[in-house]
Structures are given as C-alpha cells and as structure tokens.
Amino acid sequence: MAEKKRVKLAETMEARLEQLAEQRHKIELGGGEKRLAKQHDKGKQTARERIDNLVDKYSFDEVGAFREHRTTLFGMDTAEIPADGVVTGRATIAGRPVHVASQDFSVMGGSAGETQSTKVVETMEQALLTGTPFLFFYDSGGARIQEGIDSLSGYGKMFYANVKLSGVVPQIAIIAGPCAGGASYSPALTDFIIMTKKAQMFITGPSVIKSVTGEDVTGEQLGGAEAHMSTSGNIHFVAEDDDAAVLIAKKLLSFLPQNNTEDAAIANPNNDIAPVPELRDIVPIDGKRGYDIRDVIAKVVDWGDYLEVKAGWATNIVTAFARINGRSVGIVANQPKVMSGCLDIDASDKAAEFIGFCDSFNIPLVQLVDVPGFLPGVQQEYGGIIRHGAKMLYAYSEATVPKITVVIRKAYGGSYLAMCNRDLGADAVFAWPTAEIAVMGAEGAANVIFRREIKASEDPAATRAEKIEEYQTAFNTPYVAAARGQVDDVIDPADTRRKITAALETYATKRQSRPAKKHGNMPC
C-alpha cells in the first residue's frame, strides 16, 4: 500500500524555516490555484479570504493547519488534504476575541471527515472555555463518503458541541456555499444563520426528491436564501455575497455580549431624550388603518439604527436588535401593515426564538404592542396555534431580563398577554392614549354582550352602533388597565423614548431567580 510522501527535515535552521514556509504555502493554497480560481469565478471567496475579511487585520492565529486525516480506504492512503478542508483558529473582531472556522470547498469540496470535524469541535470547545463567540463559514458538499461512519461520527460530535455552546456563547453560522444533508443541522443548532444568495441548504436535494416523490424543484427553489427566508424561516439574514455576510455578522456581533455572564457593551449612546413629536402622527387613531411599526422603532432607538432579524419571514411581527441610550435591546413589535398585526403560528415561533436568545444573553426586551388577536382559521387551529402561541407565553414567563412594554393601540385577549403584559413579568408597562386594552374589540364584544338588546331593537343597526360606542368608552381605553395596576402610566407618544430609557436604567440591576430545575419544557 502506497504512503503519503513525508518531508525530510533539513539540517540547518535556515533550511528548516524554508521548509516550513513551503509547507505552509502549500497548505494555504488549499486545493490549488485552479480550484481557488474556480471559487472566484463563482463569485465566492476562498475559506481564508472569508476569515481575513471578517477578523481584525493580523489578528488571526490558525490552529491545526498541519492536521491530517488517517483514512486508508478508497485511495485515501495517498490523498493529501490540506488542513483537512477547514481553516480554524482564534482572532479578534473590533478588538473582541472570537473563535472561527471556515470550510474550504477547494479541498475535496469541503467534505467533512473525522479530522475536519475534530478541528471544528476543538475550536468550539476553546470558545466555550474562553467565553468567546464562535463563527463558522459553511461551504461543503457534505459528509466525506470515503470515511464512512467516521464522517457521521464527526457530525454527531459537532451537533453535540453546538448544543453545549448554546446559551453560553453566541454562535453565528454563515452559509456561504452548499450545505446539504446532515451538515445542515449544525447551523440549525446555532443562534443565527446568515446565508448568501450564492448558497443552498437542504436535507435532501432536488434529485432525491424527484426520485422519491416525483416533485420537480430546482436547488434554488428548494434551498436558496430567499426560500429559507420567506418560506421555511430557517435563516435569520440574507446576504448578497460574502462581503455582505461579513458586514451583517459584524453588526450582529456588535449588539451581543461575549458570553452569558456578561452584558453587551454600552456603545455610541444618543443621550437625547427630548420629546419626539413625530411619534404622535405615525399611528392612526382609527384602529382599522394600518401603518409601519418600523417607523415607530426608528424614532425610539438610537440614531434610528436597528438590525431586523428574520425580516422576510412572519412579517406580521418585527424582531430586531437596537440600542437605546447606548444599551443593547431586543425589540419585539407587532406589524399592523401585515395581517393587521395578528399573531399566527410563524410569528409566535419567530418571537419565542428571539425572546429566548435575548434572555440567554442578558439583553433587555422592549415590546411595542398593537395586536388584535391570534389569527383565526381552521388551518391555524389544525397547525397547532395553541402550542405555538404557548411558546411566546413560555418564553416571556421564563425570561428574567428587563422587560419594558409599550401598548400603542390594540391589545386584545390572549394576544395581549402573549406580548408580555404585567402578569407575564413586564417590569414597566406604558400605554399611549390610543391604547385599547380589552378582552376583544368593541364590535365583537357588543355582539356578544348586547345581543338581545340589538335583536329586540326597532333599529338594530343604530342600537348596535350605540352599544359599540358604549363598550369602547367603558373598556377599550388604557385607563381601565391603568386603574387595575396593569399599566404604570398613560403617556404622550412623544415621551416614549424617554420613558423606555429611564426604565432600562432602573432595571439594569434587576436580579430575578426561577425555581431550581434541570430545565423547563417549552411547548414544541
């Protein structure tokens, strides 16, 4: 059986340094100049270029560059696989220590073998040990078939490590190329997935689906970035290319702490808490008229700057990172311009995931509420809106970070609770004069409460209108909730930023514990 060629060591230090430079250059070439050029021809960067663009200049220390596989079957005994198809190491981003990994598609299609997975897992373990974020560029054809069960074992170790890191250090996945089969479960176990438009991700590809189900679908339709953003909800951000993905990753990281024992840094605060009169004009008093909640967010957060998460999926709710007076916050806001801001299955899942992450990493939550209810419908009920909606109730009830809620307009029934009211642990609750906090809307309530009077009336339409107005006056206001202590204060919309800022300062030192337990059991 043939063996891989070994380097005979030179006899002088100078010569040995030359040998080292040659060996390192060979490793850094990955699959060779032709394959690297092919990567560029596809509009994609190489594994090392991606890391260089992500991290601070000269900060990257590679670990494991000389690692080799140990497979001997199917011609692998003579195969040279530089760095085993993955670049791993430590670096800094904006001066913050991080650990990174980047699969090299030029080397055996970036296929994951035992050694590659071991390198990645060891990097993740170092991130866990040092309390530093972990970022991983995925660009791989999948498991290295020549290594058989060892390749699958490597995947299993990666998944296990992803779960160990979960809730301890932030994990950011960047899908920059193919990510198929079992490989797709590793990014799914991270906190955030950024996917470029050059990439595809799926469990079974188009050819397998065609052979099993007869369905015709392209790789892009099945697993492209737009499909995952708008339909499956599997990813959090879409990037035009590798450069854009790096920019998103850097901005995302700027809102996050290093680990679960720290708070995100206070940065670039806008100390202006003067009234914002424009907020008085954004929201129509007429509850049947829509508006864009992002216009409200932009007037509340520092410099009008925020990073929306899963912007193309479940668009009836907005989740975003921002800063208020320099403090990193997570914003959960109903979007009245889409489905009137109703909560449905997807919106509930989207919000619950975001709430859970923010709580894990000590990021305060700010709720902007304008919700008429959970979306009615047979498909919603059959799809499990009860258990999906319960995820939001669970996530808010479990969260111990500061929770600030502002009721802008509608807040009806169970959806009012699901958007973090006082009873679900909101620390401060404010309401605009336009707020309608009630079991249901006035029209529906009047039909139930005054059904007999309306039916017996000589003019049912007039009586119904009269009773709707009566109910609105009695209940669809912020003042009943304020009288019951469910609302701290009814405020001028122009004072919203100032009120939130003061509440965040007050609850910055909040300490709250939960009953001792191994873990909770969130509805699935």
Buried (B, 14 or more C-beta within 10 A) or exposed (E): EEEEEEEEEEEEEEEEEEBEEEBEEEBBBBBEEEBBEBBEEEEBBBBBBBBBBBBEEEBBEBBBBEBEBEBBEEEBBEBEBBBBBBBBBBBBBEEBBBBBBBBBBBBBBBBBBBBBBBBBBBBBBBBBEBBBBBBBBBBBBBBBEBBBEBBBBBBBBBBEBBEBBBBBBBBBBBBBBBBBBBBBBBBBBBBBBBBBBBBBBBBBBBEEBEEEEEEEBEBEEBBBBBBBBEEBBBBBBBBBBBBBBBBBBBEBBBBBBBBBEEBBBEEEBBEEBEBBEEBBEBBEEEBEEBBBBBBBBBBBBBEEEBBBBBBBBBBBBBBBBBBBBBBBBBBBBBBBBBBBBBBBBBBBBBBBBBBBBBBBBBBBBBBBBBBBBBBEEEEBEEBBBEBBBBBBBBBBBBBEBBBBBBBBBBBBBBBBBBBBBBEBBBBBBBBBEBBBBBEBBBBBBBBEBBEEBBEEBEEEEEBBBBBBEBBBEEBBBBBBBBEEEBBBEBBBBBBBBBBBBBBBEEBEEEEEEEEEEEEEEEBE
